Amino acid sequence: MAYALGWITGVGFLLTEHENRFVRFHAMQSTLVFGGLCALWFVGASIPPFGWLLSFIIIPPVSAVLWLLLMFKAYQGERFKLPYVGDIAERR
């Protein structure tokens, strides 16, 4: 569920789950990944033409694939780490 609404549910689970390290890991990874993609989308949308290409052509499918992959892996009970972001999430 930490991935259901991207960074919004990630933050929600970070604020409510204090003991479950598995849930906190996935909540932190969700917050970092989808919060970063959201910020990148807003910055790209304000920069014509290359930023528009990034925001409207590249980020949506990347987000969708990551969303499905991360939800599936968490549902299976796997602690699937993305490069760099997973390491940061694991330390928190």
mmCIF file of the C-alpha atoms, coordinates in Angstrom:
data_MODEL
# 
_entry.id   MODEL 
# 
loop_
_atom_site.group_PDB 
_atom_site.id 
_atom_site.type_symbol 
_atom_site.label_atom_id 
_atom_site.label_alt_id 
_atom_site.label_comp_id 
_atom_site.label_asym_id 
_atom_site.label_entity_id 
_atom_site.label_seq_id 
_atom_site.pdbx_PDB_ins_code 
_atom_site.Cartn_x 
_atom_site.Cartn_y 
_atom_site.Cartn_z 
_atom_site.occupancy 
_atom_site.B_iso_or_equiv 
_atom_site.pdbx_formal_charge 
_atom_site.auth_seq_id 
_atom_site.auth_comp_id 
_atom_site.auth_asym_id 
_atom_site.auth_atom_id 
_atom_site.pdbx_PDB_model_num 
ATOM 1  C CA . MET A 1 1  ? 0.000  0.000   0.000   1.00 0.00 ? 1  MET A CA 1 
ATOM 2  C CA . ALA A 1 2  ? 2.964  2.355   0.423   1.00 0.00 ? 2  ALA A CA 1 
ATOM 3  C CA . TYR A 1 3  ? 3.118  2.677   -3.368  1.00 0.00 ? 3  TYR A CA 1 
ATOM 4  C CA . ALA A 1 4  ? -0.640 3.044   -4.012  1.00 0.00 ? 4  ALA A CA 1 
ATOM 5  C CA . LEU A 1 5  ? -0.679 6.831   -4.471  1.00 0.00 ? 5  LEU A CA 1 
ATOM 6  C CA . GLY A 1 6  ? 3.049  7.373   -4.951  1.00 0.00 ? 6  GLY A CA 1 
ATOM 7  C CA . TRP A 1 7  ? 4.790  9.714   -2.558  1.00 0.00 ? 7  TRP A CA 1 
ATOM 8  C CA . ILE A 1 8  ? 1.525  10.664  -0.816  1.00 0.00 ? 8  ILE A CA 1 
ATOM 9  C CA . THR A 1 9  ? 0.950  7.201   0.665   1.00 0.00 ? 9  THR A CA 1 
ATOM 10 C CA . GLY A 1 10 ? 4.684  6.875   1.249   1.00 0.00 ? 10 GLY A CA 1 
ATOM 11 C CA . VAL A 1 11 ? 4.638  9.912   3.517   1.00 0.00 ? 11 VAL A CA 1 
ATOM 12 C CA . GLY A 1 12 ? 1.454  8.682   5.182   1.00 0.00 ? 12 GLY A CA 1 
ATOM 13 C CA . PHE A 1 13 ? 3.018  5.353   6.079   1.00 0.00 ? 13 PHE A CA 1 
ATOM 14 C CA . LEU A 1 14 ? 6.209  7.044   7.270   1.00 0.00 ? 14 LEU A CA 1 
ATOM 15 C CA . LEU A 1 15 ? 4.146  9.125   9.673   1.00 0.00 ? 15 LEU A CA 1 
ATOM 16 C CA . THR A 1 16 ? 2.099  6.206   11.016  1.00 0.00 ? 16 THR A CA 1 
ATOM 17 C CA . GLU A 1 17 ? 4.307  3.089   10.891  1.00 0.00 ? 17 GLU A CA 1 
ATOM 18 C CA . HIS A 1 18 ? 6.939  3.297   13.596  1.00 0.00 ? 18 HIS A CA 1 
ATOM 19 C CA . GLU A 1 19 ? 7.850  -0.327  14.209  1.00 0.00 ? 19 GLU A CA 1 
ATOM 20 C CA . ASN A 1 20 ? 7.543  -2.306  10.968  1.00 0.00 ? 20 ASN A CA 1 
ATOM 21 C CA . ARG A 1 21 ? 10.893 -1.922  9.178   1.00 0.00 ? 21 ARG A CA 1 
ATOM 22 C CA . PHE A 1 22 ? 9.613  -3.593  5.989   1.00 0.00 ? 22 PHE A CA 1 
ATOM 23 C CA . VAL A 1 23 ? 6.772  -1.084  5.636   1.00 0.00 ? 23 VAL A CA 1 
ATOM 24 C CA . ARG A 1 24 ? 9.028  1.849   6.549   1.00 0.00 ? 24 ARG A CA 1 
ATOM 25 C CA . PHE A 1 25 ? 11.573 0.788   3.901   1.00 0.00 ? 25 PHE A CA 1 
ATOM 26 C CA . HIS A 1 26 ? 8.953  0.664   1.156   1.00 0.00 ? 26 HIS A CA 1 
ATOM 27 C CA . ALA A 1 27 ? 7.326  3.894   2.365   1.00 0.00 ? 27 ALA A CA 1 
ATOM 28 C CA . MET A 1 28 ? 10.671 5.712   2.262   1.00 0.00 ? 28 MET A CA 1 
ATOM 29 C CA . GLN A 1 29 ? 11.541 4.280   -1.152  1.00 0.00 ? 29 GLN A CA 1 
ATOM 30 C CA . SER A 1 30 ? 8.107  5.323   -2.459  1.00 0.00 ? 30 SER A CA 1 
ATOM 31 C CA . THR A 1 31 ? 8.515  8.831   -1.088  1.00 0.00 ? 31 THR A CA 1 
ATOM 32 C CA . LEU A 1 32 ? 11.979 9.271   -2.576  1.00 0.00 ? 32 LEU A CA 1 
ATOM 33 C CA . VAL A 1 33 ? 11.255 7.735   -5.992  1.00 0.00 ? 33 VAL A CA 1 
ATOM 34 C CA . PHE A 1 34 ? 7.863  9.241   -6.703  1.00 0.00 ? 34 PHE A CA 1 
ATOM 35 C CA . GLY A 1 35 ? 8.581  12.518  -4.932  1.00 0.00 ? 35 GLY A CA 1 
ATOM 36 C CA . GLY A 1 36 ? 11.684 12.892  -7.084  1.00 0.00 ? 36 GLY A CA 1 
ATOM 37 C CA . LEU A 1 37 ? 9.810  12.012  -10.271 1.00 0.00 ? 37 LEU A CA 1 
ATOM 38 C CA . CYS A 1 38 ? 7.059  14.476  -9.340  1.00 0.00 ? 38 CYS A CA 1 
ATOM 39 C CA . ALA A 1 39 ? 9.594  17.265  -8.752  1.00 0.00 ? 39 ALA A CA 1 
ATOM 40 C CA . LEU A 1 40 ? 11.365 16.397  -12.011 1.00 0.00 ? 40 LEU A CA 1 
ATOM 41 C CA . TRP A 1 41 ? 8.032  16.496  -13.829 1.00 0.00 ? 41 TRP A CA 1 
ATOM 42 C CA . PHE A 1 42 ? 7.236  20.000  -12.504 1.00 0.00 ? 42 PHE A CA 1 
ATOM 43 C CA . VAL A 1 43 ? 10.680 21.341  -13.367 1.00 0.00 ? 43 VAL A CA 1 
ATOM 44 C CA . GLY A 1 44 ? 10.568 19.755  -16.831 1.00 0.00 ? 44 GLY A CA 1 
ATOM 45 C CA . ALA A 1 45 ? 7.095  21.090  -17.542 1.00 0.00 ? 45 ALA A CA 1 
ATOM 46 C CA . SER A 1 46 ? 8.386  24.626  -17.054 1.00 0.00 ? 46 SER A CA 1 
ATOM 47 C CA . ILE A 1 47 ? 11.229 24.265  -19.586 1.00 0.00 ? 47 ILE A CA 1 
ATOM 48 C CA . PRO A 1 48 ? 10.070 24.224  -23.214 1.00 0.00 ? 48 PRO A CA 1 
ATOM 49 C CA . PRO A 1 49 ? 10.691 21.911  -25.601 1.00 0.00 ? 49 PRO A CA 1 
ATOM 50 C CA . PHE A 1 50 ? 13.180 19.478  -23.979 1.00 0.00 ? 50 PHE A CA 1 
ATOM 51 C CA . GLY A 1 51 ? 11.522 19.689  -20.588 1.00 0.00 ? 51 GLY A CA 1 
ATOM 52 C CA . TRP A 1 52 ? 8.121  19.096  -22.142 1.00 0.00 ? 52 TRP A CA 1 
ATOM 53 C CA . LEU A 1 53 ? 9.457  15.980  -23.835 1.00 0.00 ? 53 LEU A CA 1 
ATOM 54 C CA . LEU A 1 54 ? 10.767 14.786  -20.494 1.00 0.00 ? 54 LEU A CA 1 
ATOM 55 C CA . SER A 1 55 ? 7.580  15.643  -18.597 1.00 0.00 ? 55 SER A CA 1 
ATOM 56 C CA . PHE A 1 56 ? 4.987  14.368  -21.033 1.00 0.00 ? 56 PHE A CA 1 
ATOM 57 C CA . ILE A 1 57 ? 6.708  11.556  -22.949 1.00 0.00 ? 57 ILE A CA 1 
ATOM 58 C CA . ILE A 1 58 ? 9.381  10.034  -20.691 1.00 0.00 ? 58 ILE A CA 1 
ATOM 59 C CA . ILE A 1 59 ? 8.342  10.427  -17.034 1.00 0.00 ? 59 ILE A CA 1 
ATOM 60 C CA . PRO A 1 60 ? 4.773  9.001   -17.224 1.00 0.00 ? 60 PRO A CA 1 
ATOM 61 C CA . PRO A 1 61 ? 5.741  5.559   -18.618 1.00 0.00 ? 61 PRO A CA 1 
ATOM 62 C CA . VAL A 1 62 ? 8.802  5.344   -16.344 1.00 0.00 ? 62 VAL A CA 1 
ATOM 63 C CA . SER A 1 63 ? 6.563  6.151   -13.365 1.00 0.00 ? 63 SER A CA 1 
ATOM 64 C CA . ALA A 1 64 ? 3.987  3.566   -14.414 1.00 0.00 ? 64 ALA A CA 1 
ATOM 65 C CA . VAL A 1 65 ? 6.571  0.801   -14.828 1.00 0.00 ? 65 VAL A CA 1 
ATOM 66 C CA . LEU A 1 66 ? 8.243  1.609   -11.497 1.00 0.00 ? 66 LEU A CA 1 
ATOM 67 C CA . TRP A 1 67 ? 4.873  1.823   -9.759  1.00 0.00 ? 67 TRP A CA 1 
ATOM 68 C CA . LEU A 1 68 ? 3.782  -1.611  -11.007 1.00 0.00 ? 68 LEU A CA 1 
ATOM 69 C CA . LEU A 1 69 ? 7.164  -3.239  -10.361 1.00 0.00 ? 69 LEU A CA 1 
ATOM 70 C CA . LEU A 1 70 ? 7.550  -1.858  -6.840  1.00 0.00 ? 70 LEU A CA 1 
ATOM 71 C CA . MET A 1 71 ? 3.972  -2.685  -5.830  1.00 0.00 ? 71 MET A CA 1 
ATOM 72 C CA . PHE A 1 72 ? 4.328  -6.238  -7.150  1.00 0.00 ? 72 PHE A CA 1 
ATOM 73 C CA . LYS A 1 73 ? 7.642  -6.807  -5.357  1.00 0.00 ? 73 LYS A CA 1 
ATOM 74 C CA . ALA A 1 74 ? 6.326  -5.401  -2.057  1.00 0.00 ? 74 ALA A CA 1 
ATOM 75 C CA . TYR A 1 75 ? 3.169  -7.520  -2.361  1.00 0.00 ? 75 TYR A CA 1 
ATOM 76 C CA . GLN A 1 76 ? 5.379  -10.618 -2.722  1.00 0.00 ? 76 GLN A CA 1 
ATOM 77 C CA . GLY A 1 77 ? 7.138  -9.663  0.506   1.00 0.00 ? 77 GLY A CA 1 
ATOM 78 C CA . GLU A 1 78 ? 10.396 -8.869  -1.265  1.00 0.00 ? 78 GLU A CA 1 
ATOM 79 C CA . ARG A 1 79 ? 12.645 -6.043  -0.103  1.00 0.00 ? 79 ARG A CA 1 
ATOM 80 C CA . PHE A 1 80 ? 13.403 -4.913  -3.663  1.00 0.00 ? 80 PHE A CA 1 
ATOM 81 C CA . LYS A 1 81 ? 15.903 -2.053  -3.695  1.00 0.00 ? 81 LYS A CA 1 
ATOM 82 C CA . LEU A 1 82 ? 16.262 0.388   -6.538  1.00 0.00 ? 82 LEU A CA 1 
ATOM 83 C CA . PRO A 1 83 ? 19.815 1.609   -7.147  1.00 0.00 ? 83 PRO A CA 1 
ATOM 84 C CA . TYR A 1 84 ? 20.837 4.557   -4.971  1.00 0.00 ? 84 TYR A CA 1 
ATOM 85 C CA . VAL A 1 85 ? 17.320 5.321   -3.671  1.00 0.00 ? 85 VAL A CA 1 
ATOM 86 C CA . GLY A 1 86 ? 17.011 1.868   -2.106  1.00 0.00 ? 86 GLY A CA 1 
ATOM 87 C CA . ASP A 1 87 ? 20.251 2.382   -0.201  1.00 0.00 ? 87 ASP A CA 1 
ATOM 88 C CA . ILE A 1 88 ? 19.007 5.692   1.198   1.00 0.00 ? 88 ILE A CA 1 
ATOM 89 C CA . ALA A 1 89 ? 15.641 4.138   2.131   1.00 0.00 ? 89 ALA A CA 1 
ATOM 90 C CA . GLU A 1 90 ? 17.379 1.233   3.862   1.00 0.00 ? 90 GLU A CA 1 
ATOM 91 C CA . ARG A 1 91 ? 19.405 3.569   6.115   1.00 0.00 ? 91 ARG A CA 1 
ATOM 92 C CA . ARG A 1 92 ? 16.332 5.394   7.423   1.00 0.00 ? 92 ARG A CA 1 
# 
